[in-house]
Amino acid sequence: MITFFVAAAILVFGYFVYAKFVENVFVIDPDRTTPVFTKADGVDYVPISDRKAMLIQFISIAGTGPIFGAIQGALWGPAAFFWIVLGCVFAGATHDYMSGMLSIRQDGATLAEMVGTYLGPIVKNLCRVVMVGLLIMVAAVFTMSPADILVEITPAAILENFGGRWFWIAIIIAYFGVATIIPINKLIARLYPIFGAGMILLGVGMTIMLFVRGYIFMIPEFSFSNPHPRGVPIFPALFITIACGAISGFHATQSPIMARCMQNEKGGRDVFYRAMIFEGFLALIWAAVAMTFFYNYAGGPLAGLAAAGVPAVVVSTISFAFFGTVGGIIAIICVGIFPISTGDTALRVCRMAIADAFGIDQSPIKNRLMVSIPLFAIVILLLFVDFGVLWRYFAWLNQTLAVFTLWAGAVYLARRKRLHWICTLPAIFMTFLTNAFILTAAHGFGLANPIGFGIAGAFTVACTAVFVKTCLMTDSKA
């Protein structure tokens, strides 16, 4: 319990203190005209209030990521708490803020175009490939995960007569098709603030029930032992498993959606930094709840699931245990709906990114369809891939994309003689982490840890040396 409260206090510090510090380092310009006014098109560049923008950003970046990732990360015990909160405050929220503000400064540029400005054309093209791959994978993951959750409360007769899980998959894909193409103010700006508020309320409800049911006293305390049921080492696996609740490159792909709609740079702290802090709280709560079930009910309803790590079933079981039958159904429906609003914004950004790369005007609907239809075909094909495999590669791609954004932010700040370390230090850590994981993981290159870590370390040193030479030893101000 004490560990949980310490972790929560770190998030509060991030919300009220570090967010302002990061904003001061960046140096906003309230008098600068934002791209919503200079590039208004009635489709993607449409004015939205800061309050709505924050809720849309929150629901766009969250989905089931901070829930499923936190549940799987809870297998490592309270160590997950500290990665969530330290990663969120000092890396993830800073990453989100920088991506959003740099996009505003570049007329709402999508991530690859923005990164290319600071890291060069080769990195820009590499980022394009990684970004499109991640966004398509996000759409697939956030099609399957809500379908799996909604199946838990769907009458068996409906599932038997309408294709089981494919009943919900078909509905979700059809919705994606509409939401990806229509102007942002027709659906997303009207409905998603409600979804965002709903996700916050669900997190508040889970927190209240931790106290009401006495589970708050069952949250384990931090120790130096590794409680993972299969003995998987904490590093680097935990740091990859929990992505969306700590730091997520996917968030930088979503930031341009609101960067194209914000009316003043003053809203950046709330829309980008604090939205991530809310996600950190959500991940912290779900990790805590999962731990109380995993480690305090050896013969209870989740017996065996600590080893299996089946997130959809865990969400269902916990929801009913916390809120009863009616409340549990409502909670499951909410958890099922939330990721849908992330999957469609992923495809929307994918459309925007491809259009930016090839200079395709998105005002005519036929151009939007031309870009979107092939994307949906690929997403449908990915639905036949095992979810566990898809999630592992999604998580790694997610964290890898964050590396591009952090280095771009470091270059931007360094060239302006500002405190670049707020981006440089997390960039160095994430560069080593992502490479160490893919080199040593069984579903990666499978190298022995000393070899994999050594190669990852050498690559990280090389990246840092290039940064120092090009940004810290010159007077360039690009």
C-alpha positions in Angstrom: 0.0 0.0 0.0 2.8 2.4 0.9 4.5 1.7 -2.4 1.3 2.5 -4.3 0.9 5.8 -2.5 4.5 6.8 -3.2 4.0 6.0 -6.9 0.8 8.1 -7.0 2.6 11.0 -5.3 5.2 11.0 -8.1 2.4 11.3 -10.7 0.9 14.2 -8.7 4.3 15.9 -8.8 4.5 15.4 -12.5 1.0 16.9 -13.0 1.6 20.1 -11.0 5.3 20.6 -11.0 7.3 18.9 -13.8 4.7 19.7 -16.5 5.3 23.4 -15.9 9.1 22.9 -15.9 9.0 21.2 -19.3 6.8 23.9 -20.6 9.3 26.6 -19.4 12.2 24.7 -21.1 10.3 24.5 -24.4 9.2 28.2 -24.2 5.8 28.6 -25.6 4.6 31.6 -27.7 1.0 32.5 -26.9 1.0 35.0 -29.8 2.0 32.5 -32.4 -0.8 31.7 -34.9 -1.5 27.9 -34.8 -2.0 25.8 -37.9 -5.7 25.4 -37.3 -6.0 29.0 -38.6 -3.3 28.9 -41.2 -4.3 25.6 -42.9 -8.0 25.3 -42.1 -9.5 22.6 -44.4 -12.7 21.5 -42.7 -11.5 17.9 -42.4 -8.4 17.6 -40.1 -7.7 21.3 -39.3 -10.8 22.3 -37.3 -10.8 24.5 -34.1 -11.4 22.5 -30.9 -11.4 23.9 -27.3 -8.5 22.9 -25.0 -10.7 21.0 -22.7 -12.2 18.8 -25.5 -8.7 18.5 -27.0 -7.3 17.1 -23.8 -10.1 14.5 -23.5 -9.7 13.5 -27.2 -6.0 13.2 -26.8 -6.4 11.1 -23.7 -8.9 8.7 -25.2 -6.8 8.5 -28.4 -3.6 7.5 -26.6 -5.2 5.2 -24.0 -7.5 2.5 -25.3 -6.7 -0.8 -23.6 -2.9 -0.1 -23.6 -2.6 1.2 -20.0 -5.0 -1.6 -18.9 -3.7 -4.7 -20.8 -0.1 -3.6 -20.5 -0.5 -2.8 -16.7 -2.2 -6.2 -16.1 0.6 -8.1 -17.8 3.2 -5.9 -16.1 1.7 -6.6 -12.7 3.2 -10.1 -13.0 6.5 -8.5 -12.0 4.9 -7.0 -8.8 5.4 -3.5 -7.4 8.4 -2.9 -9.7 5.8 -2.1 -12.3 4.6 0.9 -10.2 7.9 2.6 -10.5 8.4 2.1 -14.2 4.9 3.4 -14.8 5.3 6.6 -12.8 9.0 7.4 -13.4 8.6 6.5 -17.1 5.4 8.6 -17.3 6.6 11.8 -15.6 10.2 12.0 -16.9 9.9 10.3 -20.3 6.4 9.6 -21.5 4.7 12.9 -20.7 7.7 14.9 -21.8 7.8 12.8 -25.1 4.1 13.5 -25.7 4.5 17.2 -25.0 7.4 17.6 -27.3 5.8 15.7 -30.1 2.6 17.8 -29.8 4.4 21.2 -29.6 6.8 20.4 -32.4 3.9 19.4 -34.6 2.2 22.7 -33.9 5.4 24.5 -34.8 5.5 22.6 -38.1 1.9 23.3 -39.3 0.5 20.0 -37.7 3.1 17.8 -39.4 2.8 14.1 -38.7 5.5 12.4 -36.8 7.9 11.2 -39.6 7.8 14.6 -41.3 8.5 16.3 -37.9 11.3 13.9 -37.0 12.9 14.3 -40.4 13.4 18.1 -39.8 15.7 17.4 -36.9 17.2 13.9 -37.6 17.5 14.0 -41.4 15.9 12.3 -44.4 17.2 8.8 -43.8 15.7 8.7 -40.3 12.5 10.3 -41.7 12.0 7.5 -44.1 12.8 4.9 -41.5 10.4 6.6 -39.1 7.7 6.5 -41.8 8.0 2.8 -42.2 8.0 2.1 -38.4 5.2 4.5 -37.8 2.8 3.1 -40.5 3.7 -0.4 -39.4 2.9 0.5 -35.8 -0.4 2.3 -36.6 -1.7 -0.6 -38.6 -0.7 -3.0 -35.8 -2.4 -0.7 -33.2 -5.6 -0.8 -35.3 -5.4 -4.6 -35.4 -4.6 -4.9 -31.6 -7.4 -2.5 -30.8 -9.8 -4.4 -32.9 -9.1 -7.8 -31.3 -8.8 -6.6 -27.7 -12.2 -4.9 -27.4 -13.8 -7.8 -29.4 -12.4 -10.2 -26.8 -13.7 -8.1 -24.0 -17.2 -7.6 -25.5 -17.5 -11.4 -26.1 -17.3 -11.8 -22.3 -20.8 -10.2 -21.9 -22.4 -11.2 -25.2 -25.1 -13.9 -25.0 -23.9 -17.3 -26.3 -26.8 -17.5 -28.8 -25.6 -14.4 -30.6 -22.1 -15.6 -30.7 -23.1 -18.9 -32.1 -25.4 -17.5 -34.8 -23.2 -14.5 -35.9 -19.7 -15.9 -36.0 -18.5 -15.6 -32.4 -15.8 -13.0 -32.0 -16.1 -12.0 -35.6 -19.5 -10.5 -34.9 -17.8 -7.7 -32.9 -14.8 -7.5 -35.2 -17.1 -6.8 -38.1 -18.9 -4.0 -36.2 -15.6 -2.5 -35.1 -14.0 -2.5 -38.6 -17.1 -0.9 -40.1 -17.0 1.9 -37.5 -13.3 2.4 -38.2 -14.1 2.9 -41.8 -16.5 5.8 -41.1 -14.5 7.5 -38.3 -11.3 7.4 -40.3 -12.7 9.3 -43.3 -15.2 11.8 -42.1 -14.2 15.3 -40.8 -12.9 15.4 -37.3 -15.7 17.7 -36.0 -18.5 15.4 -37.2 -17.8 12.5 -34.8 -14.5 12.6 -32.9 -14.9 16.2 -31.6 -18.4 15.4 -30.4 -18.2 11.9 -29.0 -14.7 11.3 -27.9 -14.6 13.9 -25.1 -17.4 11.9 -23.5 -15.4 8.7 -23.9 -12.3 10.4 -22.4 -14.4 11.6 -19.4 -15.8 8.1 -19.1 -12.4 6.6 -18.9 -11.3 9.0 -16.2 -14.5 8.2 -14.2 -13.8 4.4 -14.6 -10.3 5.0 -13.1 -11.8 7.0 -10.2 -14.4 4.2 -9.7 -11.6 1.6 -9.5 -9.7 3.7 -7.0 -12.8 4.1 -4.8 -13.5 0.4 -4.9 -9.9 -0.4 -3.8 -10.7 1.4 -0.6 -14.4 0.3 -0.2 -13.5 -3.4 -0.6 -10.4 -3.2 1.4 -8.1 -4.2 -1.5 -5.9 -1.2 -0.9 -4.4 -3.1 2.1 -3.6 -6.1 -0.1 -1.4 -4.3 -2.6 2.1 -5.8 -2.2 5.1 -3.6 -1.2 8.2 -3.2 -3.2 11.0 -5.8 -2.8 14.1 -6.7 -4.7 12.7 -10.2 -5.5 11.2 -11.0 -8.8 7.7 -12.5 -8.3 7.0 -13.2 -12.0 5.4 -16.7 -12.2 7.7 -17.7 -15.1 10.8 -16.0 -13.8 11.1 -13.6 -16.7 13.7 -11.0 -15.8 12.5 -7.5 -15.0 14.9 -5.8 -17.5 14.1 -5.4 -20.3 10.8 -7.3 -20.5 8.8 -5.2 -18.0 9.8 -2.0 -19.6 8.6 -3.2 -23.0 5.4 -4.9 -21.7 4.2 -1.7 -20.0 4.4 0.9 -22.8 1.2 2.9 -23.0 1.2 3.6 -19.2 4.8 4.8 -19.1 6.1 5.9 -22.5 4.6 5.2 -25.9 5.8 6.2 -29.3 2.3 5.7 -30.5 1.3 8.8 -28.6 3.5 10.9 -30.8 1.6 9.6 -33.8 -1.6 10.8 -32.2 -0.4 14.3 -31.2 -0.7 15.8 -34.7 -4.5 15.2 -34.6 -4.9 17.8 -31.8 -1.9 19.9 -32.9 -4.0 20.6 -36.0 -7.0 21.7 -33.9 -5.5 23.7 -31.0 -6.1 27.4 -31.0 -3.2 28.5 -28.8 0.2 27.0 -27.7 -0.8 27.7 -24.0 -3.0 24.6 -24.2 -0.1 22.3 -24.9 0.6 21.5 -21.3 -2.9 20.3 -20.6 -3.5 18.6 -23.9 -0.3 16.7 -24.3 1.6 16.5 -20.9 -1.3 16.1 -18.5 -3.3 13.7 -20.8 -0.3 11.3 -20.4 -0.3 11.8 -16.6 -4.0 10.7 -16.6 -3.0 7.6 -18.5 -0.2 6.9 -16.0 -2.8 7.1 -13.2 -5.0 4.6 -15.1 -2.1 2.2 -15.6 -1.1 2.5 -11.9 -4.6 1.7 -10.7 -5.1 -1.3 -13.0 -1.6 -2.6 -12.1 -2.5 -2.3 -8.4 -5.9 -4.0 -8.8 -4.3 -6.9 -10.8 -1.6 -7.4 -8.2 -4.2 -7.8 -5.4 -5.8 -10.6 -7.4 -2.6 -12.2 -8.7 -0.8 -12.3 -5.3 -3.5 -12.5 -2.7 -6.0 -15.0 -4.0 -4.0 -18.2 -4.6 -7.2 -20.2 -4.8 -9.5 -17.4 -5.9 -11.1 -16.5 -9.3 -7.8 -15.6 -11.0 -5.9 -18.7 -9.8 -3.6 -19.6 -12.7 -4.1 -16.4 -14.6 -1.0 -14.9 -13.0 0.9 -17.4 -15.1 -1.3 -17.3 -18.1 -1.7 -13.5 -18.2 -5.0 -13.3 -20.1 -5.9 -9.6 -20.0 -9.4 -9.8 -21.3 -10.4 -12.4 -18.8 -8.7 -10.6 -16.0 -10.6 -7.4 -16.9 -13.9 -9.3 -16.9 -13.2 -11.0 -13.6 -12.0 -7.9 -11.8 -14.9 -5.8 -13.1 -17.5 -8.1 -11.8 -15.7 -8.6 -8.5 -15.4 -4.8 -8.0 -18.7 -3.5 -9.3 -21.1 -6.5 -9.1 -23.1 -7.8 -12.1 -24.7 -4.6 -13.4 -21.7 -2.4 -12.6 -19.3 -5.1 -14.0 -21.2 -5.2 -17.3 -21.0 -1.4 -17.6 -17.3 -1.4 -16.8 -16.6 -4.1 -19.4 -18.6 -2.2 -22.0 -16.6 0.9 -21.2 -13.3 -1.0 -21.4 -14.5 -2.5 -24.7 -15.4 0.8 -26.2 -12.4 2.9 -25.2 -9.8 1.1 -27.4 -12.1 1.4 -30.4 -11.6 5.2 -30.2 -7.9 4.6 -30.2 -7.9 2.2 -33.2 -9.8 4.6 -35.4 -7.5 7.5 -34.6 -4.6 5.3 -35.4 -5.9 4.7 -38.8 -6.8 8.4 -39.2 -3.2 9.4 -38.5 -2.0 6.6 -40.8 -4.1 8.2 -43.6 -2.7 11.7 -42.7 0.9 10.4 -42.7 0.6 8.7 -46.0 -1.1 11.8 -47.5 1.7 14.0 -46.1 4.4 11.7 -47.5 3.0 11.7 -51.0 1.3 15.1 -51.1 -2.2 13.8 -51.5 -4.9 16.4 -50.8 -7.3 15.1 -48.2 -10.2 17.5 -48.9 -11.9 15.3 -51.6 -13.4 12.1 -50.0 -12.2 10.0 -52.9 -8.6 10.7 -52.0 -9.3 9.7 -48.4 -10.8 6.5 -49.5 -7.9 5.8 -51.9 -5.5 6.0 -49.0 -7.7 4.2 -46.4 -9.0 1.1 -48.2 -5.6 -0.6 -48.5 -4.9 0.1 -44.8 -8.1 -1.7 -43.8 -7.2 -4.7 -45.9 -3.9 -5.0 -44.1 -5.6 -4.7 -40.7 -8.0 -7.5 -41.5 -5.1 -9.8 -42.5 -3.4 -9.1 -39.2 -6.5 -10.2 -37.3 -5.4 -13.8 -38.2 -2.1 -13.4 -36.3 -2.0 -14.7 -32.7 -2.8 -11.9 -30.3 0.1 -12.7 -28.0 2.6 -12.5 -30.8 1.1 -9.3 -32.2 1.1 -7.6 -28.8 4.8 -8.4 -28.2 5.8 -6.8 -31.5 3.4 -3.9 -31.1 5.0 -3.1 -27.7 8.5 -3.2 -29.1 7.6 -1.0 -32.2 5.8 1.3 -29.8 8.8 1.9 -27.7 11.1 2.1 -30.7 9.1 4.9 -32.2 9.4 6.8 -29.0 13.2 6.8 -29.5 12.8 8.9 -32.7 10.7 11.5 -31.0 12.9 11.8 -28.0 16.1 12.3 -30.1 14.2 14.9 -32.2 13.2 16.7 -29.1 16.7 16.6 -27.8 18.1 18.1 -31.1 15.4 20.8 -31.1 16.3 21.9 -27.5 20.0 21.6 -27.9 20.1 23.7 -31.0 18.3 26.4 -29.1 20.7 26.2 -26.1 17.9 24.9 -23.8 18.0 22.1 -21.3 18.0 19.3 -23.8 18.7 16.7 -21.0 14.9 16.4 -20.4 14.8 14.6 -23.7 18.4 13.4 -24.1 18.5 11.2 -20.9 15.2 9.3 -21.7 16.4 9.1 -25.3 19.6 7.4 -24.3 17.7 5.0 -21.9 15.1 4.1 -24.5 17.6 3.5 -27.2 19.4 1.0 -25.1 16.2 -0.6 -23.8 14.6 -1.2 -27.2 17.7 -2.6 -28.8 18.6 -4.8 -25.8 15.1 -6.2 -25.9 14.9 -7.1 -29.6 18.5 -8.5 -29.5 17.9 -10.8 -26.5 14.2 -11.7 -26.7 13.3 -15.2 -27.8 11.0 -13.8 -30.5 13.7 -11.3 -31.5 17.3 -12.3 -32.2 17.6 -14.5 -29.1 21.2 -13.5 -28.3 22.7 -14.2 -24.9 22.3 -11.2 -22.6 26.0 -10.2 -22.4 26.2 -10.1 -26.2 22.8 -8.4 -26.8 23.3 -5.9 -24.1 26.9 -5.2 -25.3 25.7 -4.5 -28.9 22.8 -2.4 -27.6 25.2 -0.4 -25.4 27.6 0.2 -28.3 24.8 1.4 -30.6 23.5 3.7 -27.8 27.0 5.2 -27.3 27.3 5.8 -31.1 23.9 7.5 -31.2 24.9 9.7 -28.3 28.2 10.5 -29.9 26.5 11.7 -33.1 24.2 13.9 -31.1 27.0 15.4 -29.1 29.0 16.1 -32.3 26.2 17.5 -34.4 24.3 19.4 -31.7 26.5 20.2 -28.7 29.7 21.0 -30.5 28.2 23.3 -33.1 26.3 26.6 -33.1 23.6 25.4 -35.5 20.1 26.5 -34.9 17.9 24.7 -37.4 
